[in-house]
Every structure is written in structure tokens, then in C-alpha cells.
């Protein structure tokens, strides 16, 4: 009976606590301030503070007042501020957008959230969201918060603030930056403009932003400083290489129309294309071929683009685009059986089954041995991948990079499907 009473009391308390929500305070429109701060990490995470007030005034500030604690350490060791256009920037938005933001905070019961959601993780940025209604203020610190139960609505509010403020213009060079620069009398015929265009191309700026800067006066023939190497380079040449490396089909086509492919060494362009696996972009592969350039040349790293798809970091971000790029290359005539400097073909080192299936469906030969005497079956220890190679005709011969045979490897990395197949096919 006592246990039953305790159970009812506990249920009542739990229900009462979950049903209670801190009321949203009174709003004084002229005094409203909504602030989002994203802090540094040990890499190059965007480090900025953006504030929107009740009248629709926006202030974006790179590396604002630092939040105390480990975030100070992150900033001191970060490579840069992670912002394309650093500094203090202002803009104005419709006060109706601010009113809509307030409603989102109200619907999220923001004042009832915990003050902090902190996971036991290091080297991540914090996202610090504050609202001041004029009568009360509330801050929520998100440090990988969803790992410890932070409601997803907090992330949604962070994104809503950035979207309302247009932060992506300054952070990444998203659409709208060129128009904002024009409104603020930016000199497009300046080294600052050339640097902005090149850095944007090397990072994540929208192609339309880069082309807009050029159309408004950035001289492609002029010299500028490479943001990574510090070397003095010709803007047009560097933009063309960046377009190939980053899979920027629109920018590549734009520069080709302006004669930059004709002015460049074609073999060098083909090597960049191969080493960067067509920028992991089907559109770039087609645009490249449309200029009469080879999509199947061997690059400086010893591989053609099709084979490099499995090793280029950029291609790890989107499996669908990875397969689409491979299909585009194959449709354009890339040879899945072309040997690289190590005697390997495109099926070696593949770790994504749909890509491997695509290569086999386009004539890749499984029974091939590289210069070290290894089968493609020994270029992976993923059960489904190794099995696919074996079923396609690959022989279980050679050794892994650690010196183990396939059978020895299975003792350390179980491959049950491969083991069954080998047993049923009497492979020694």
C-alpha cells in the first residue's frame, strides 16, 4: 500500500512538473533583443555574434565578446574565425520578421528550458541563444546539447535567428552578399574584392556570389594573394582551378566562356580534375568534358578521377552525389578498368556498395591483381563489400596493408557472409 501511495505521489509530481511552463514575459517592442553567439572550436568553426532588435536592426560581429571557460581556449587555438567576410556588419529587416521570431520563442516555451545543455565533449563550438523581451531575459547554452536531451526546438530557434538576420551572407558568401555589398558602397574593383572572390571559391560561397563580384568589377587578370599559401596569383587562373577542385560547374563554365580554359595548360587542368575526383560533382564532370578536356587522364596522385572518388575527402560528404559523379564519368567514357600507378582499378578501396555495384554494372573486371599481388577483395574489410568482390569473380589472394591474408583478417574483423561464401566455394 505504501509503495502504491509513493507511486501515485511520484506520478503526480512528474505530471505537474512536465505540465508547468514558465510564462512568456511581457514584451516591450522597443527594448527587444535577440542574440545568437556561435563560438570557436580548435578548427575554423564560424565565430560570431548576431543581434536583432525589435525595430529590425541587425548587427553581425565577428568574434564578439567571448563566453568564458573552455571557449576562450578554443578561440586561442582556432585556425581562423571561420567567416568569409569578417568584421562588424549591419542591416535592417522587417520588424514583422522580429515579431514572428518572438512567436517562435513563445511557442518553444523558451523561458522554461534549462539554462545549459552540455555534453561531456571537447573541441566543439557552443551556441548561445539569448532573448531579452524588455521585461525579462533568458539565455540557453547549447554545447552539443542534443546529446544530453536538449529539445530540437533550440536548434530550430538558432537557425531561425540566423535566417532572419541573413548571417549566411557574411559567414559563407551565400546569395544576397553581393547586393548587401553594393548597398554599402563596396569597391568591387579592389584587391579586397579579388580576395573575397578567391576565398569564397575555395570555401563554400555560392557560385552566383563569386560571379557577381566579377561582374561588378573584380579584374580576373589582376594579381591577388592566395588566402592559404600567401602567394601572389592571377585571379582568373586560381578561380578556374578552385572551380575544378570544388566541383563548381557554373563557375567553371563562366570562366570557360571568358577564355580561361583556352589560356590554361590543359594537361594541368586534367591533372587537377583527376586528383580531386571531378570535385565530386556530376555537373562539373559534364562541364569539363564539354570543353574537350579528358575526364580519364591520370593525375599527379597516380589515379584517374573515377578511381580517386573513393579517396577524395570531398566525396565523403554526399553518397548520392558520389554515385551520380561516378555515373557521369562512366557515361562520358571513363574506363573502370584503367590501371593507376599501383596497378589498381576503380573497384579498389571502394567502401560504398551502390558505387561498387555501379562499377561492376559498367564492365569493371573483378579478377584483377595490383602490382603488389593483391586482389580488390583485400582492399576492404567490410563484409558486404568483400563479398561483392568475390561474387563478381575476384580471387581471395594477396595481403592487407597490415600483412594479413583474408583468412587472418577475418580472425580480427569478423566477416560472416564472406566466411560462408568461402566455405561454400571451397576457397583455400
Secondary structure, 3 states (H helix, E strand, C coil): CHHHHHHHHHHHHHHHHHHCCCCCCCCCHHHCEEEEEECCCCCCCCCEEEEEECCCEEEEEECCCCCCCHHHHHHHHCCCCCCCCCCEEEEECCHHHHHHHHHHHHHCCHHHCCCEEECCCCCCCCEEEEEECCCCEEEEEEECHHHHCCCHHHHHHHHHHHHHHCHHHHHHCCCCHHHHHHHCCCCCCCHHHHHHHHHHHHCCCCHHHHHHHHHCCCCCCCEEECCCCCCEEEHHHHHHHHHHHCCCHHHHHHHHHCCCCCCCCHHHHHHHHHHCHHHHCHHHHHHHHHCCCCCCCCCCCCCCHHHHCCCCHHHHHCHHHHHHHHHHHHHCCCCCCCCCCCCCCCCCCCCCHHHHHHHHHCCCCCCCECCCCCEHHHHCCCHHHHHHHHHHCCCCCCCCCCCCCHHHHHHHCCCHHHHHHHHHCCCC
